[in-house]
Amino acid sequence: MTQFRQLLAKPWIWSFAGAVVVWLAAIIFTGGTGAGGMLTAAMSLAVFTVIVGIGQMFVITLGPGNVDLSLPTSIGLASAVAMKVMNGSDAMVLVGLMAALGSGFLVGSFNYFLIRTLRIPPIIATLSASFIVQSIDISYGRGLQIKPPPGFADFTNLQFLGIPVLAILTVVFAWGASVLLRRTLYGRHVLAIGQNIRAAGLAGVPVERVRYLTYALCGTLGGLAGALLAGYFRGANVDIGNEYLLSSIAVVVIGGTSVAGGKANVPGIWGAALFLVLLLTMLNTFGVSAGVRLLLTGLIIVGVITTAGGAKPAR
């Protein structure tokens, strides 16, 4: 009983519980038809949300006001860069991936440059950067008809025993991100800054260097997601990252990371990503209109966040 209570006390458990409930509801509605296929598809689509969610998590953990709103445009630009560099050749896949990572890294670095140099809030800086990056993306990638290399496209859709290979690799990646956050000096510095930036600075934490690395990391992961999305959907698209603006923030919060900073949770991002994907799938299965889907999604997300947050202590 004590172990069960300890499990319920973990913030990430609620995101997985929400995913299971939504999956079971969809199974009941369809009479069990396609349950396995639904779960496989959910894992495939959740991969991209997890990747960008982890980057967003590190940024949000830096403390109140820290968020990267340039992720969608960074993803779109990276998808175009990757496809153009690869040019349909499997021999250029690695070079294309590096180019996409570099594209995301530059966007993340530019975000921090605006924040640090102009002394403006991150939410304004990254929003401004998104318009600039979007302009570059439109001029560079609009109408791009280059298909991904066959081997790369096949890899992004590859399955092993019904489980997407990308999902397996992303689980390993998420474990690595957890180790980075909990077991390395950089991760501890991120948590310390989020808890109290002034105290962290007085304790000798290189605050600005850590903030720069964090925004650069977030941008780089956006670049990776852009390249993988282009392979999975068989081509680049200026709007390919649009849905990841709110979803990257939602999975962070639903997964148990504090928007106040200083507290992060990597496992919960996987549960939250599956929850959101399965929720959208279920609502589509029910034939719910787009407006009602947005309304229900918002209400359910608020409910999950409220449940996970528990009772608030009185002041």
VODREN-598956 format. One record per residue (C-alpha): residue number from 0; residue in three letters; x, y, z. Coordinates in nm, 2 decimals, padded with zeros to 4 digits, always signed. Example, Ala and Ser with C-alpha at 12.3 -4.5 7.8 and 13.67 -1.06 7.14 Angstrom:
<pts>
<num->0, residu->ala, u->+01.23, v->-00.45, w->+00.78>
<num->1, residu->ser, u->+01.37, v->-00.11, w->+00.71>
</pts>
This chain:
<pts>
<num->0, residu->met, u->+00.00, v->+00.00, w->+00.00>
<num->1, residu->thr, u->+00.28, v->+00.23, w->+00.09>
<num->2, residu->gln, u->+00.45, v->+00.16, w->-00.24>
<num->3, residu->phe, u->+00.13, v->+00.23, w->-00.43>
<num->4, residu->arg, u->+00.10, v->+00.57, w->-00.25>
<num->5, residu->gln, u->+00.46, v->+00.65, w->-00.34>
<num->6, residu->leu, u->+00.38, v->+00.57, w->-00.70>
<num->7, residu->leu, u->+00.08, v->+00.80, w->-00.70>
<num->8, residu->ala, u->+00.29, v->+01.07, w->-00.56>
<num->9, residu->lys, u->+00.51, v->+01.07, w->-00.86>
<num->10, residu->pro, u->+00.39, v->+01.35, w->-01.10>
<num->11, residu->trp, u->+00.47, v->+01.16, w->-01.42>
<num->12, residu->ile, u->+00.23, v->+00.87, w->-01.33>
<num->13, residu->trp, u->-00.08, v->+01.09, w->-01.41>
<num->14, residu->ser, u->+00.03, v->+01.15, w->-01.76>
<num->15, residu->phe, u->+00.06, v->+00.77, w->-01.83>
<num->16, residu->ala, u->-00.27, v->+00.71, w->-01.65>
<num->17, residu->gly, u->-00.44, v->+00.97, w->-01.87>
<num->18, residu->ala, u->-00.30, v->+00.79, w->-02.18>
<num->19, residu->val, u->-00.42, v->+00.45, w->-02.06>
<num->20, residu->val, u->-00.77, v->+00.59, w->-01.99>
<num->21, residu->val, u->-00.80, v->+00.75, w->-02.34>
<num->22, residu->trp, u->-00.67, v->+00.44, w->-02.51>
<num->23, residu->leu, u->-00.92, v->+00.22, w->-02.32>
<num->24, residu->ala, u->-01.21, v->+00.46, w->-02.41>
<num->25, residu->ala, u->-01.11, v->+00.43, w->-02.78>
<num->26, residu->ile, u->-01.10, v->+00.05, w->-02.76>
<num->27, residu->ile, u->-01.44, v->+00.04, w->-02.60>
<num->28, residu->phe, u->-01.59, v->+00.27, w->-02.87>
<num->29, residu->thr, u->-01.44, v->+00.07, w->-03.15>
<num->30, residu->gly, u->-01.51, v->-00.27, w->-03.00>
<num->31, residu->gly, u->-01.14, v->-00.35, w->-02.98>
<num->32, residu->thr, u->-01.08, v->-00.31, w->-03.35>
<num->33, residu->gly, u->-00.73, v->-00.18, w->-03.43>
<num->34, residu->ala, u->-00.63, v->-00.14, w->-03.07>
<num->35, residu->gly, u->-00.27, v->-00.25, w->-03.14>
<num->36, residu->gly, u->-00.24, v->-00.04, w->-03.45>
<num->37, residu->met, u->-00.37, v->+00.26, w->-03.27>
<num->38, residu->leu, u->-00.10, v->+00.22, w->-03.00>
<num->39, residu->thr, u->+00.17, v->+00.17, w->-03.26>
<num->40, residu->ala, u->+00.06, v->+00.49, w->-03.45>
<num->41, residu->ala, u->+00.05, v->+00.68, w->-03.12>
<num->42, residu->met, u->+00.40, v->+00.58, w->-03.04>
<num->43, residu->ser, u->+00.52, v->+00.68, w->-03.38>
<num->44, residu->leu, u->+00.37, v->+01.03, w->-03.36>
<num->45, residu->ala, u->+00.46, v->+01.08, w->-03.00>
<num->46, residu->val, u->+00.83, v->+01.05, w->-03.08>
<num->47, residu->phe, u->+00.85, v->+01.40, w->-03.23>
<num->48, residu->thr, u->+00.66, v->+01.56, w->-02.95>
<num->49, residu->val, u->+00.89, v->+01.39, w->-02.70>
<num->50, residu->ile, u->+01.20, v->+01.52, w->-02.87>
<num->51, residu->val, u->+01.08, v->+01.88, w->-02.89>
<num->52, residu->gly, u->+00.92, v->+01.85, w->-02.54>
<num->53, residu->ile, u->+01.25, v->+01.76, w->-02.38>
<num->54, residu->gly, u->+01.42, v->+02.07, w->-02.53>
<num->55, residu->gln, u->+01.13, v->+02.28, w->-02.41>
<num->56, residu->met, u->+01.15, v->+02.12, w->-02.07>
<num->57, residu->phe, u->+01.51, v->+02.23, w->-02.02>
<num->58, residu->val, u->+01.42, v->+02.58, w->-02.11>
<num->59, residu->ile, u->+01.11, v->+02.60, w->-01.89>
<num->60, residu->thr, u->+01.31, v->+02.45, w->-01.60>
<num->61, residu->leu, u->+01.53, v->+02.77, w->-01.61>
<num->62, residu->gly, u->+01.25, v->+02.95, w->-01.43>
<num->63, residu->pro, u->+00.94, v->+03.17, w->-01.49>
<num->64, residu->gly, u->+00.92, v->+03.34, w->-01.83>
<num->65, residu->asn, u->+01.16, v->+03.10, w->-02.00>
<num->66, residu->val, u->+00.99, v->+02.94, w->-02.30>
<num->67, residu->asp, u->+01.09, v->+02.88, w->-02.67>
<num->68, residu->leu, u->+00.82, v->+03.00, w->-02.90>
<num->69, residu->ser, u->+01.04, v->+02.96, w->-03.21>
<num->70, residu->leu, u->+01.03, v->+02.58, w->-03.21>
<num->71, residu->pro, u->+00.77, v->+02.54, w->-03.49>
<num->72, residu->thr, u->+00.96, v->+02.77, w->-03.74>
<num->73, residu->ser, u->+01.29, v->+02.61, w->-03.64>
<num->74, residu->ile, u->+01.14, v->+02.26, w->-03.71>
<num->75, residu->gly, u->+01.01, v->+02.38, w->-04.05>
<num->76, residu->leu, u->+01.34, v->+02.54, w->-04.15>
<num->77, residu->ala, u->+01.54, v->+02.23, w->-04.04>
<num->78, residu->ser, u->+01.31, v->+02.00, w->-04.24>
<num->79, residu->ala, u->+01.38, v->+02.20, w->-04.56>
<num->80, residu->val, u->+01.76, v->+02.22, w->-04.48>
<num->81, residu->ala, u->+01.78, v->+01.85, w->-04.43>
<num->82, residu->met, u->+01.59, v->+01.76, w->-04.75>
<num->83, residu->lys, u->+01.79, v->+02.00, w->-04.96>
<num->84, residu->val, u->+02.13, v->+01.88, w->-04.83>
<num->85, residu->met, u->+02.03, v->+01.51, w->-04.85>
<num->86, residu->asn, u->+01.89, v->+01.57, w->-05.21>
<num->87, residu->gly, u->+01.73, v->+01.23, w->-05.21>
<num->88, residu->ser, u->+02.06, v->+01.05, w->-05.16>
<num->89, residu->asp, u->+02.11, v->+00.79, w->-04.89>
<num->90, residu->ala, u->+02.48, v->+00.87, w->-04.89>
<num->91, residu->met, u->+02.40, v->+01.23, w->-04.77>
<num->92, residu->val, u->+02.17, v->+01.13, w->-04.48>
<num->93, residu->leu, u->+02.43, v->+01.19, w->-04.21>
<num->94, residu->val, u->+02.54, v->+01.52, w->-04.36>
<num->95, residu->gly, u->+02.17, v->+01.63, w->-04.39>
<num->96, residu->leu, u->+02.11, v->+01.54, w->-04.03>
<num->97, residu->met, u->+02.41, v->+01.74, w->-03.92>
<num->98, residu->ala, u->+02.29, v->+02.04, w->-04.13>
<num->99, residu->ala, u->+01.95, v->+02.02, w->-03.96>
<num->100, residu->leu, u->+02.11, v->+02.00, w->-03.62>
<num->101, residu->gly, u->+02.32, v->+02.30, w->-03.71>
<num->102, residu->ser, u->+02.02, v->+02.49, w->-03.83>
<num->103, residu->gly, u->+01.84, v->+02.44, w->-03.50>
<num->104, residu->phe, u->+02.15, v->+02.52, w->-03.30>
<num->105, residu->leu, u->+02.18, v->+02.86, w->-03.48>
<num->106, residu->val, u->+01.82, v->+02.94, w->-03.42>
<num->107, residu->gly, u->+01.86, v->+02.86, w->-03.05>
<num->108, residu->ser, u->+02.18, v->+03.07, w->-03.03>
<num->109, residu->phe, u->+02.00, v->+03.36, w->-03.20>
<num->110, residu->asn, u->+01.72, v->+03.33, w->-02.94>
<num->111, residu->tyr, u->+01.97, v->+03.37, w->-02.66>
<num->112, residu->phe, u->+02.14, v->+03.65, w->-02.84>
<num->113, residu->leu, u->+01.82, v->+03.85, w->-02.85>
<num->114, residu->ile, u->+01.75, v->+03.77, w->-02.48>
<num->115, residu->arg, u->+02.09, v->+03.86, w->-02.36>
<num->116, residu->thr, u->+02.18, v->+04.16, w->-02.59>
<num->117, residu->leu, u->+01.84, v->+04.33, w->-02.60>
<num->118, residu->arg, u->+01.74, v->+04.24, w->-02.24>
<num->119, residu->ile, u->+01.39, v->+04.15, w->-02.35>
<num->120, residu->pro, u->+01.18, v->+03.87, w->-02.20>
<num->121, residu->pro, u->+01.24, v->+03.52, w->-02.35>
<num->122, residu->ile, u->+00.88, v->+03.49, w->-02.46>
<num->123, residu->ile, u->+00.91, v->+03.81, w->-02.67>
<num->124, residu->ala, u->+01.26, v->+03.73, w->-02.80>
<num->125, residu->thr, u->+01.17, v->+03.38, w->-02.92>
<num->126, residu->leu, u->+00.84, v->+03.50, w->-03.07>
<num->127, residu->ser, u->+01.03, v->+03.77, w->-03.26>
<num->128, residu->ala, u->+01.29, v->+03.52, w->-03.37>
<num->129, residu->ser, u->+01.01, v->+03.29, w->-03.50>
<num->130, residu->phe, u->+00.90, v->+03.56, w->-03.74>
<num->131, residu->ile, u->+01.25, v->+03.60, w->-03.87>
<num->132, residu->val, u->+01.31, v->+03.23, w->-03.90>
<num->133, residu->gln, u->+00.97, v->+03.19, w->-04.07>
<num->134, residu->ser, u->+01.07, v->+03.45, w->-04.33>
<num->135, residu->ile, u->+01.39, v->+03.26, w->-04.40>
<num->136, residu->asp, u->+01.20, v->+02.93, w->-04.42>
<num->137, residu->ile, u->+00.94, v->+03.06, w->-04.66>
<num->138, residu->ser, u->+01.21, v->+03.20, w->-04.90>
<num->139, residu->tyr, u->+01.43, v->+02.88, w->-04.86>
<num->140, residu->gly, u->+01.18, v->+02.60, w->-04.84>
<num->141, residu->arg, u->+00.85, v->+02.72, w->-04.99>
<num->142, residu->gly, u->+00.75, v->+02.48, w->-05.27>
<num->143, residu->leu, u->+01.04, v->+02.25, w->-05.20>
<num->144, residu->gln, u->+00.96, v->+01.92, w->-05.38>
<num->145, residu->ile, u->+01.27, v->+01.72, w->-05.28>
<num->146, residu->lys, u->+01.17, v->+01.38, w->-05.13>
<num->147, residu->pro, u->+01.38, v->+01.22, w->-04.85>
<num->148, residu->pro, u->+01.63, v->+00.95, w->-04.94>
<num->149, residu->pro, u->+01.45, v->+00.61, w->-04.96>
<num->150, residu->gly, u->+01.66, v->+00.45, w->-04.69>
<num->151, residu->phe, u->+01.60, v->+00.74, w->-04.45>
<num->152, residu->ala, u->+01.23, v->+00.75, w->-04.51>
<num->153, residu->asp, u->+01.21, v->+00.37, w->-04.45>
<num->154, residu->phe, u->+01.41, v->+00.40, w->-04.13>
<num->155, residu->thr, u->+01.17, v->+00.67, w->-03.98>
<num->156, residu->asn, u->+00.88, v->+00.43, w->-04.04>
<num->157, residu->leu, u->+01.07, v->+00.11, w->-03.94>
<num->158, residu->gln, u->+00.91, v->-00.12, w->-03.68>
<num->159, residu->phe, u->+01.05, v->-00.40, w->-03.47>
<num->160, residu->leu, u->+00.79, v->-00.65, w->-03.33>
<num->161, residu->gly, u->+00.52, v->-00.39, w->-03.39>
<num->162, residu->ile, u->+00.71, v->-00.12, w->-03.20>
<num->163, residu->pro, u->+00.85, v->+00.18, w->-03.40>
<num->164, residu->val, u->+01.23, v->+00.18, w->-03.40>
<num->165, residu->leu, u->+01.22, v->+00.56, w->-03.36>
<num->166, residu->ala, u->+01.02, v->+00.51, w->-03.04>
<num->167, residu->ile, u->+01.27, v->+00.27, w->-02.90>
<num->168, residu->leu, u->+01.56, v->+00.51, w->-02.98>
<num->169, residu->thr, u->+01.37, v->+00.80, w->-02.83>
<num->170, residu->val, u->+01.32, v->+00.61, w->-02.51>
<num->171, residu->val, u->+01.69, v->+00.57, w->-02.49>
<num->172, residu->phe, u->+01.74, v->+00.93, w->-02.57>
<num->173, residu->ala, u->+01.49, v->+01.03, w->-02.30>
<num->174, residu->trp, u->+01.69, v->+00.82, w->-02.05>
<num->175, residu->gly, u->+02.00, v->+01.00, w->-02.16>
<num->176, residu->ala, u->+01.83, v->+01.34, w->-02.11>
<num->177, residu->ser, u->+01.73, v->+01.23, w->-01.76>
<num->178, residu->val, u->+02.09, v->+01.14, w->-01.68>
<num->179, residu->leu, u->+02.20, v->+01.48, w->-01.82>
<num->180, residu->leu, u->+01.95, v->+01.66, w->-01.60>
<num->181, residu->arg, u->+02.01, v->+01.46, w->-01.27>
<num->182, residu->arg, u->+02.37, v->+01.34, w->-01.29>
<num->183, residu->thr, u->+02.57, v->+01.61, w->-01.46>
<num->184, residu->leu, u->+02.69, v->+01.95, w->-01.35>
<num->185, residu->tyr, u->+02.51, v->+02.11, w->-01.64>
<num->186, residu->gly, u->+02.17, v->+01.96, w->-01.54>
<num->187, residu->arg, u->+02.22, v->+02.06, w->-01.17>
<num->188, residu->his, u->+02.30, v->+02.41, w->-01.28>
<num->189, residu->val, u->+01.98, v->+02.43, w->-01.48>
<num->190, residu->leu, u->+01.78, v->+02.31, w->-01.18>
<num->191, residu->ala, u->+01.96, v->+02.55, w->-00.95>
<num->192, residu->ile, u->+01.89, v->+02.85, w->-01.18>
<num->193, residu->gly, u->+01.53, v->+02.76, w->-01.20>
<num->194, residu->gln, u->+01.50, v->+02.74, w->-00.82>
<num->195, residu->asn, u->+01.67, v->+03.08, w->-00.76>
<num->196, residu->ile, u->+01.87, v->+03.25, w->-01.02>
<num->197, residu->arg, u->+02.03, v->+03.50, w->-00.79>
<num->198, residu->ala, u->+02.14, v->+03.24, w->-00.54>
<num->199, residu->ala, u->+02.27, v->+03.02, w->-00.82>
<num->200, residu->gly, u->+02.49, v->+03.31, w->-00.94>
<num->201, residu->leu, u->+02.62, v->+03.39, w->-00.59>
<num->202, residu->ala, u->+02.70, v->+03.01, w->-00.56>
<num->203, residu->gly, u->+02.93, v->+03.03, w->-00.86>
<num->204, residu->val, u->+02.70, v->+02.89, w->-01.12>
<num->205, residu->pro, u->+02.78, v->+03.03, w->-01.47>
<num->206, residu->val, u->+02.42, v->+03.15, w->-01.52>
<num->207, residu->glu, u->+02.45, v->+03.30, w->-01.86>
<num->208, residu->arg, u->+02.65, v->+03.02, w->-02.01>
<num->209, residu->val, u->+02.40, v->+02.76, w->-01.89>
<num->210, residu->arg, u->+02.11, v->+02.97, w->-02.02>
<num->211, residu->tyr, u->+02.28, v->+02.99, w->-02.36>
<num->212, residu->leu, u->+02.35, v->+02.62, w->-02.37>
<num->213, residu->thr, u->+01.99, v->+02.55, w->-02.28>
<num->214, residu->tyr, u->+01.84, v->+02.76, w->-02.56>
<num->215, residu->ala, u->+02.09, v->+02.62, w->-02.80>
<num->216, residu->leu, u->+02.00, v->+02.26, w->-02.69>
<num->217, residu->cys, u->+01.63, v->+02.33, w->-02.74>
<num->218, residu->gly, u->+01.69, v->+02.47, w->-03.09>
<num->219, residu->thr, u->+01.91, v->+02.17, w->-03.18>
<num->220, residu->leu, u->+01.64, v->+01.92, w->-03.08>
<num->221, residu->gly, u->+01.40, v->+02.12, w->-03.29>
<num->222, residu->gly, u->+01.63, v->+02.07, w->-03.58>
<num->223, residu->leu, u->+01.65, v->+01.70, w->-03.52>
<num->224, residu->ala, u->+01.27, v->+01.67, w->-03.50>
<num->225, residu->gly, u->+01.24, v->+01.87, w->-03.83>
<num->226, residu->ala, u->+01.47, v->+01.62, w->-04.01>
<num->227, residu->leu, u->+01.29, v->+01.32, w->-03.87>
<num->228, residu->leu, u->+00.95, v->+01.46, w->-03.95>
<num->229, residu->ala, u->+01.05, v->+01.53, w->-04.31>
<num->230, residu->gly, u->+01.16, v->+01.16, w->-04.34>
<num->231, residu->tyr, u->+00.84, v->+01.03, w->-04.17>
<num->232, residu->phe, u->+00.60, v->+01.24, w->-04.38>
<num->233, residu->arg, u->+00.81, v->+01.19, w->-04.70>
<num->234, residu->gly, u->+00.90, v->+01.56, w->-04.75>
<num->235, residu->ala, u->+00.97, v->+01.90, w->-04.60>
<num->236, residu->asn, u->+00.70, v->+02.15, w->-04.53>
<num->237, residu->val, u->+00.70, v->+02.51, w->-04.41>
<num->238, residu->asp, u->+00.41, v->+02.43, w->-04.17>
<num->239, residu->ile, u->+00.54, v->+02.09, w->-04.06>
<num->240, residu->gly, u->+00.62, v->+02.21, w->-03.71>
<num->241, residu->asn, u->+00.31, v->+02.43, w->-03.64>
<num->242, residu->glu, u->+00.14, v->+02.18, w->-03.41>
<num->243, residu->tyr, u->+00.45, v->+02.16, w->-03.18>
<num->244, residu->leu, u->+00.42, v->+02.52, w->-03.04>
<num->245, residu->leu, u->+00.15, v->+02.44, w->-02.78>
<num->246, residu->ser, u->+00.20, v->+02.06, w->-02.76>
<num->247, residu->ser, u->+00.57, v->+02.10, w->-02.67>
<num->248, residu->ile, u->+00.46, v->+02.32, w->-02.37>
<num->249, residu->ala, u->+00.16, v->+02.10, w->-02.28>
<num->250, residu->val, u->+00.36, v->+01.78, w->-02.26>
<num->251, residu->val, u->+00.61, v->+01.95, w->-02.03>
<num->252, residu->val, u->+00.35, v->+02.08, w->-01.79>
<num->253, residu->ile, u->+00.13, v->+01.76, w->-01.80>
<num->254, residu->gly, u->+00.44, v->+01.55, w->-01.76>
<num->255, residu->gly, u->+00.51, v->+01.70, w->-01.42>
<num->256, residu->thr, u->+00.76, v->+01.98, w->-01.49>
<num->257, residu->ser, u->+00.70, v->+02.30, w->-01.29>
<num->258, residu->val, u->+00.63, v->+02.61, w->-01.49>
<num->259, residu->ala, u->+00.79, v->+02.80, w->-01.19>
<num->260, residu->gly, u->+01.12, v->+02.64, w->-01.28>
<num->261, residu->gly, u->+01.37, v->+02.43, w->-01.08>
<num->262, residu->lys, u->+01.17, v->+02.11, w->-01.11>
<num->263, residu->ala, u->+01.17, v->+01.88, w->-01.42>
<num->264, residu->asn, u->+01.04, v->+01.54, w->-01.51>
<num->265, residu->val, u->+01.16, v->+01.35, w->-01.82>
<num->266, residu->pro, u->+00.95, v->+01.03, w->-01.80>
<num->267, residu->gly, u->+00.63, v->+01.23, w->-01.78>
<num->268, residu->ile, u->+00.69, v->+01.38, w->-02.12>
<num->269, residu->trp, u->+00.65, v->+01.04, w->-02.28>
<num->270, residu->gly, u->+00.32, v->+00.98, w->-02.09>
<num->271, residu->ala, u->+00.19, v->+01.32, w->-02.18>
<num->272, residu->ala, u->+00.29, v->+01.29, w->-02.55>
<num->273, residu->leu, u->+00.10, v->+00.95, w->-02.57>
<num->274, residu->phe, u->-00.19, v->+01.11, w->-02.39>
<num->275, residu->leu, u->-00.22, v->+01.40, w->-02.63>
<num->276, residu->val, u->-00.18, v->+01.18, w->-02.95>
<num->277, residu->leu, u->-00.43, v->+00.92, w->-02.82>
<num->278, residu->leu, u->-00.67, v->+01.19, w->-02.72>
<num->279, residu->leu, u->-00.66, v->+01.34, w->-03.07>
<num->280, residu->thr, u->-00.70, v->+00.99, w->-03.23>
<num->281, residu->met, u->-01.00, v->+00.91, w->-03.01>
<num->282, residu->leu, u->-01.17, v->+01.24, w->-03.09>
<num->283, residu->asn, u->-01.12, v->+01.19, w->-03.46>
<num->284, residu->thr, u->-01.26, v->+00.83, w->-03.42>
<num->285, residu->phe, u->-01.57, v->+00.98, w->-03.26>
<num->286, residu->gly, u->-01.61, v->+01.22, w->-03.55>
<num->287, residu->val, u->-01.58, v->+01.52, w->-03.33>
<num->288, residu->ser, u->-01.55, v->+01.86, w->-03.51>
<num->289, residu->ala, u->-01.22, v->+02.05, w->-03.50>
<num->290, residu->gly, u->-01.37, v->+02.32, w->-03.27>
<num->291, residu->val, u->-01.50, v->+02.07, w->-03.02>
<num->292, residu->arg, u->-01.18, v->+01.88, w->-03.03>
<num->293, residu->leu, u->-00.98, v->+02.19, w->-02.93>
<num->294, residu->leu, u->-01.23, v->+02.27, w->-02.65>
<num->295, residu->leu, u->-01.23, v->+01.91, w->-02.51>
<num->296, residu->thr, u->-00.85, v->+01.89, w->-02.54>
<num->297, residu->gly, u->-00.81, v->+02.21, w->-02.35>
<num->298, residu->leu, u->-01.05, v->+02.11, w->-02.07>
<num->299, residu->ile, u->-00.90, v->+01.76, w->-02.04>
<num->300, residu->ile, u->-00.54, v->+01.91, w->-02.02>
<num->301, residu->val, u->-00.66, v->+02.15, w->-01.75>
<num->302, residu->gly, u->-00.81, v->+01.86, w->-01.56>
<num->303, residu->val, u->-00.50, v->+01.65, w->-01.58>
<num->304, residu->ile, u->-00.28, v->+01.94, w->-01.47>
<num->305, residu->thr, u->-00.51, v->+02.01, w->-01.17>
<num->306, residu->thr, u->-00.52, v->+01.65, w->-01.07>
<num->307, residu->ala, u->-00.14, v->+01.61, w->-01.09>
<num->308, residu->gly, u->-00.09, v->+01.93, w->-00.90>
<num->309, residu->gly, u->-00.28, v->+01.80, w->-00.60>
<num->310, residu->ala, u->-00.39, v->+02.02, w->-00.32>
<num->311, residu->lys, u->-00.23, v->+02.36, w->-00.29>
<num->312, residu->pro, u->-00.09, v->+02.45, w->+00.05>
<num->313, residu->ala, u->-00.24, v->+02.75, w->+00.23>
<num->314, residu->arg, u->-00.02, v->+03.05, w->+00.28>
</pts>
